Amino acid sequence: MRAITNPSFLIHHHHRPSVASAVLRTLRHRIPFLSPSFVKVKAQSTSTSYAELDNTRTGRSGSLASPPAHFDVTQKIDVNPPKGTRDFPPEEMRLRSWLFQNFREVSQLFGFEEVDFPVLESEALFIRKAGEEIRDQLYCFEDRGNRRVALRPELTPSLARLVIQKGKSVSLPLKWFAIGQCWRYERMTRGRRREHYQWNMDIIGVPNVAAEAELIFSIVTFFKRIGITASDVGFKVSSRKVLQEVLRRYSVPENLFGRVCVVIDKLEKIPIDDIKKELRSAELSEEAVEELLQILSVKSLTKLEEKLGSSVEALADLKQLFSLAEKYGYSEWIQFDASIVRGLAYYTGIVFEGFDREGKLRAICGGGRYDRLLSTFGGDDIPACGFGFGDAVIVELLKERGLVPDLSPQVQNIVCSLDQDLQGAASLVAARLREKGQSVDLVLENKPLKWVFKRAARINAQRLIIVGSEEWQKGMVGVKILSSGEQYEIKVDELE
Amino acid sequence: MRAITNPSFLIHHHHRPSVASAVLRTLRHRIPFLSPSFVKVKAQSTSTSYAELDNTRTGRSGSLASPPAHFDVTQKIDVNPPKGTRDFPPEEMRLRSWLFQNFREVSQLFGFEEVDFPVLESEALFIRKAGEEIRDQLYCFEDRGNRRVALRPELTPSLARLVIQKGKSVSLPLKWFAIGQCWRYERMTRGRRREHYQWNMDIIGVPNVAAEAELIFSIVTFFKRIGITASDVGFKVSSRKVLQEVLRRYSVPENLFGRVCVVIDKLEKIPIDDIKKELRSAELSEEAVEELLQILSVKSLTKLEEKLGSSVEALADLKQLFSLAEKYGYSEWIQFDASIVRGLAYYTGIVFEGFDREGKLRAICGGGRYDRLLSTFGGDDIPACGFGFGDAVIVELLKERGLVPDLSPQVQNIVCSLDQDLQGAASLVAARLREKGQSVDLVLENKPLKWVFKRAARINAQRLIIVGSEEWQKGMVGVKILSSGEQYEIKVDELE
């Protein structure tokens, strides 16, 4: 759930932004999907303009003089993926699969079931009037049937839609996770991205903070699993009920709450005077604004209690959350920080975000409670909370810490025949090995042994199986263990 | 690679279409993405029209009287996914994951590396002038930057783009697989789909049919793995070089080849007179058309040799393929059928498709050689072949044969506390178990034991761990093995 509204997005991080250009930079700062590609092999040349491509599309390429065998289009195509999107060649795919596998395993360890939704949804699902950045950058279109559709910017609205659709046919609580691609449309400059993958875990039907505590623990479990410790990252936790209490005291209409939260999420990202201006335009008095900003600077629950009194709901929730964290054993990972509100309008209670302690990167993940989202879609409200965890910032962090795992290709056997006539024999050997669950790269052409050894090294094969005519006549093949150099002959049936 | 251009798409299959309405039906028949949803729980009510939704989008809902806490939008949303798309609630997701896992494991057994590409590509990548159905139904848009983009209808063009981009930095052959969602835009009627997932395996850089033989064997391996035998399905195999030879003899220009193939792919799907008309409009003489149709009816290599002579390239390729299949041990799965040409313009050699022997379903998968695709994108040609295997027809087949696996949710433990104060203790127990790799559904609220047992049954938990205050004071918990009813107490540290 939740788009990560402020992950790292600049390749070079600005530690101390100058005040003068802050507003301008903010616009660039707030693009969540940017990040360097997983590995640094990405070609960035764009030798063909879109205008040229349009030529091929409209058929005005006029190059019928020497067309290839049976195609009419010969114009050179842009070999890069569309701006802001990524290809996943094998080396990047291995990292993505490793990451997703860890998302999956942790989710399953917590008893969550996987779900998915269409990447293309009706635009209406994402329209809210809260000034959220995620709405402003909706990747939307009109389809050929003149319907307004959008590539999803986040997964939560689809999840809410499905929960309403399922209605009483499901037993609560639901514990669902998803790993899906999310999109946003932003004018591109170098190195930004328009898509990312996001891991979501959501608990639908549990009203108390035991749910949030469980969610944060699942992220902690994920971090530990991939080698990240409490000295690398932490979670800042607060509750929107803190703000709600302040607004209530100053009689700010409840329906402005989401908008105020979105504004406050921009603290430290745009100049304080702009924040104040926006808050005042949301009907907050000067006094309310000052009080709000004071409260937001609070970093301890004791101080918060002093300010708001001990009876407010926010305080009870937060205390219980911190108490549960202690029992789980992850107290050192979390801290109270009243300035955390998150940038999506629909949160109603606890909110949290994962941050790197060196302060170099943007939020790694974020989430919270959204008890009233379903009714905004016309359904009956069900208490719910969840988080979103993107695939970009975490990879940057892993790189910073030297924790990116070594994920070379791994094929157990390479099988080759010594002459063309034995290709069928080699196929038979490959088939036998695969039956036994052994992975095999079968050499499909007649290649010199030198070439075969080179390929074996590239794919990290453990064994080379050679089919030569003399051995084959005896029903045997040659085996070379590539790590040790050990060599022997063996009957095909005895290959394990 | 390859969109499945004629998989099953009607819920009720027509075995003997009447001639009269054939043309009309063809239009409906040729929609590859339709299929019943994975399981039959899909709600199809659409109580909210798009016009109503538009109201919410443009903010004319006028319901500001009683808005929910902090949202401005209250109109009931369409709870269904957009027409032609699917949600994947847990029960459908389990089937999808099982299917994908089998795709993956087979691909890896064959030494293939996984890749992926953007689901959104520049429209130019997919534009060809061959009258292919896949082109006519391109799911295309103009984005906010006025660029023509499309949701990919197939994966092969993206793969070709990436291969060109990588250029000399990769060592051939490449053996790549991908599992990706593909889209097509079609006016919807009941039960059709606009998206499906497709498994592709491609071999780039091998000119001989050993590559095709390996690809077909990988599909056979997949079928066997999921319980489908050679009496359930088979592969019809031919070569486009057969057609090429006929066209050459009648001096048909080479650049019409792709278009002719696309027309011929419609045999048995539209009336023969329409086929003839289309062929003649592609500059084929009456005589050539008759000869072509004669050749297409050939079902044996011996007969083909009689017709074309023994020296044609097509024959040598096909003979070698059948000989290799024998060595691999899958001869019984394949048969020659000259009428197979596949519906994509870019194939150049061997083509094949998987079919169910009862003749109820459309093609299960399809593929072939496409040695000249790269040059159509402005790259240097590299010999290549591959196949596409959709997620719809295979699931229908599994259902027909009663082979859909039992995929119930599986969580090893359910942990619950007997009173609210012990929630933290239960969290601790859950954390301990998860550390040991045990999956745990933690009950997050204070619920009666009856409720807990019901939930345990629903998620197929093996053990129930009960945290009660008396036992907890001794550092112990209660364990109930749910299959046997066995019950005991154990120290938390001794839980495995």
Interface residues (C-beta under 8 A of the other chain):
Chain A: V41 A43 T48 Y50 L53 D54 T56 R57 G59 L64 P67 P68 A69 H70 F71 D72 V73 T74 Q75 K76 I77 D78 V79 N80 P81 P82 T85 R86 D87 F88 P89 P90 M93 R94 R96 S97 Q108 L109 F110 G111 E113 E114 V115 D116 F117 P118 V119 L120 E121 S122 E123 A124 L125 I127 R128 K129 A130 Y139 C140 F141 E142 D143 R144 G145 R147 R148 V149 L151 S158 R161 L162 I164 Q165 K166 S169 S171 P173 K175 W176 Q181 W183 Y185 R187 E195 I203 V206 P207 N208 A210 A211 A213 E214 F217 T221 E254 N255 L256 F257 G258 R259 C261 S323 L324 E326 K327 Y328 G329 A345 Y346 T348 R372 S375 T376 F377 G378 G379 D381 P409 V411 I414 Q423 G424 A425 S427 L428 A431 R434 G437 Q438 S439 V440 D441 L442 L444 E445 K454 R455 R458 I459
Chain B: V41 A43 Y50 L53 D54 T56 R57 G59 P67 P68 A69 H70 F71 D72 V73 T74 Q75 K76 I77 D78 V79 N80 P81 P82 T85 R86 D87 F88 P89 P90 M93 R94 R96 S97 Q108 L109 F110 G111 E113 E114 V115 D116 F117 P118 V119 L120 E121 S122 E123 A124 L125 I127 R128 K129 A130 Y139 C140 F141 E142 D143 R144 G145 R147 R148 V149 L151 S158 R161 L162 I164 Q165 K166 S169 S171 P173 K175 W176 Q181 W183 Y185 R187 E195 I203 V206 P207 N208 A210 A211 A213 E214 F217 T221 E254 N255 L256 F257 G258 R259 C261 S323 L324 E326 K327 Y328 G329 A345 Y346 T348 R372 S375 T376 F377 G378 G379 D381 P409 V411 I414 Q423 G424 A425 S427 L428 A431 R434 G437 Q438 S439 V440 D441 L442 L444 E445 K454 R455 R458 I459
